[in-house]
Amino acid sequence: MQTFILIGLITVSTLLIISILSQQMGSSIGGSFGGTGTNYQTRRGLEKRLLQAATLLAVLMSVLSLSYLII
């Protein structure tokens, strides 16, 4: 059982990293590293789906981590 949870954790963490890095590719270089680039707008399309995927993966990773800790 622990092996399946560890494989799930590795998979979810890799997907989470990819989804977070994909969100950063859309912004400018200066905005990524703390420069001025403050355009606030609503998220639409792919950007919205990436945010939802990152949120879901973060919750799933938390659940898997807690279940690994308990088991």
Long-range contacts (C-beta under 8 A, 24 or more apart in sequence): 1-71, 2-68, 2-71, 5-64, 5-67, 5-68, 5-71, 6-68, 8-64, 9-61, 9-64, 9-65, 9-68, 12-57, 12-60, 12-61, 12-64, 13-61, 15-53, 15-57, 16-54, 16-57, 16-58, 16-61, 19-50, 19-53, 19-54, 19-57, 20-54, 22-50, 23-47, 23-50, 23-51, 23-54
